[in-house]
Amino acid sequence: MTRLTKQVKSLYADSKYEMPAKQLSEAALTKANTQKDKVYKLRGDLSKAQQKAFKVDQQQLQAAKKIFSVQDTLNTELGDDQVLKDEGFKIQAFNNDFT
């Protein structure tokens, strides 16, 4: 349980899960997921506090998978440019609003 929690926390920028996932990699996700599966088999032996922590870890792991999926899709779509562009954006109108 402790190892799973450490692995899930390591996927994020800080231990409170407040920052977007920065250390996200497919290898780290797979490692954490494997550990989750091991803990899942033993979930009947966990104390109430551990079960609560396990639920939180499962949710954070699920969120990390979604973030990774979005990052992966964005990287594929952006290609080499790695820049988001709004074709309809008019810089002059934007500047006029803030003068």
N, C-alpha and C positions, 0 to 999 in steps of 0.2 A: 504494500500500500504506500509506504514511504517512498519507495523507488518510483512508483507511478506518479505520485504527486510531484516529485523532483523533476521527472521527465516532462510532465505537462507544463510545469512552471518554466522550464528551460525553453519551451517553444515561444514564450512571450518575452517582452523586453524587461518586465519586472515581475516580482513574485505576487503582486496583487491583481494581475491580469488586467490592469488598467490601460496599458499601452497596446497598440496593434502588434501583432506577431512580427518580430524582426528576425529571430533565429530560425524561422520556419524553413525546413527542408524536408524532402520526401523521406530521407533516411531517419530523421528525428521523429517524424510523424509515425513511421512504420514501427520504430522502436517503442514509442509510447503506446501505440495501438496493441502491440504484442503483449506489453506489460498489462494493459487493461484487460486483455483476454484472460491472462493468468489470474488476475485478481477476481475477475468475473466468476471464474470457476469456484473460487473460495468465498464468494460473497455471503454464504450462509454462516460462515465462521466469524464474520466481521462484527465488531461492536457497533452500537448505534452511531457513535461519533464517526467511526471509520466508514460506515455505510453512507453517512451524509457527505463525508469528504469524497467518497468514491463517486457519488452522484455529481458533485461539483466537477470533479476531474473528468467525468464522462462528458459533461456539458461543454467544458473548456476544450476538450479534445475534438468534439463535434464542431465547435466554432472554429478551431484551428484548421480543420479539414475544409470548411467552407471558405475561410480566408485564403488558404493555399490554392483552392480551386479558382477563386476570383483572380488571385495574383497570376496564376498560370495562364488563365484566359486572357488577362490584360497583356501579359508579356507576349503571348502569341499574336494578339491583335495589333499591338503597337510595333512589333518587329524591331528593326534596328533603330528607329527614330526615338523610341521610348518617350514620346511627347504626346500629350492629349491636345487635340486641336478642336476648336469650335469654329466651324466654317462661317456661321452666321454672326460671329462676334465683330462688332464695329468699334474700334478703339476710339474714334472721334466722339461717338455718342457717349461712351464710357467716360472719357475725359471731361466732356461738357457737364455731366452729372455731378462731377466732383470739383468743379471750379467755383 
